C-alpha cells in the first residue's frame, strides 16, 4: 500500500475546487432550505422552495438568493477539503493490511471524516444561517406591519411603515459573537452539527464507494466520470434525507434571531421535543427535498473533481487510482 500513499495537498486542493464549484451552483436552494426549516407553525412566509426563491428575488433581488454565499465560498474550501482528505486518510490507514475495506471499516472512515470537518463546518453554518434567515425575518416583519396597517385603517393618523432593520454582515456577526460569547459563540450547535455530519459521512462514503465500484469496467480500472458523478449524487441525496431531522434541529439552534411568537430552545433535546409537540413529526422533514437537491450535485461535482485528480495535474503529481 505504500505506493498508494495519498498526496494530502492535492486532495485538499481537489476538495476546495469541488466545494467552490458546487456551492456556486446550488446556494440558492440551500438558502430556501434554511428559510423553510426555520419557519414555525403560524409564522409561515413561504409555502415551498419555488415560492421562497420567487419571493426572495422580488424582495431582495437576484443576488438576495446568494446572501451568505461569501461565507460559504470562503470556508467551503477547507471544509470540503478536510472531509474528503480525512476520509481518504482513514481509508488508507484502515486498509494497510492490503485487504479490501469491510463495510464497518468504511463506516469508521466516514465517521472520522465527519468528526474532523465540524471544526470548520460549525462556524461556517453559524454565520451562514444568520445571513440567510435575515430575509425571512424581514419579510415576516413586513407582513405583520401590513396587517397592522389594515387593522388600523379607521384611524385618523396616517400609518407609518416601520424602518427596515439593517442586514448583518459576516464580519459584524463574527465580531459580535466573539465579543459577547468568545470562540464558543461561533461553535454554538456543535453537538447538533456532529449528530448531523457524522451519521451523514457514515452513510455517504460507504454508499458512494460501493456504487462507484459497480461502475468499474474491470478490476483495477477507474470508473467513468459520469459514474462517479451519479454515485455522488445518489449517495449524497440519500444521506442528506436520512439526517434531515438533525439538520432541522441544528438550523433552529444556530439561529440567533427569532420571528414574532417563535419558540426558543435551550438545547438539542429541548428543540426536538418542542418541534415534535408543536409542529408534528413532519416538521423534521422540512427542507428535506431542498437539502437533497443541494447535496446531490454538490457531492457529485466533488467526487468528479476529486476522482479526475485536477490538483494532481496542476501540481504535476501522478494521480492515485481511486
MOSUL-V836107 format. One record per helix or strand of 3 or more residues. SS is the DSSP state (~ for helix, > for strand). FROM is the first residue (numbers start at 1). TO is the last residue. Records with the same first field share a line. If there is no record, write none. Layout:
SS: FROM-TO ; FROM-TO
//
This chain:
~: 2-4 ; 8-38 ; 49-60 ; 62-66 ; 69-94 ; 103-151 ; 170-181 ; 183-186 ; 190-214 ; 225-242 ; 244-254 ; 268-279 ; 281-285 ; 288-308 ; 310-315
//
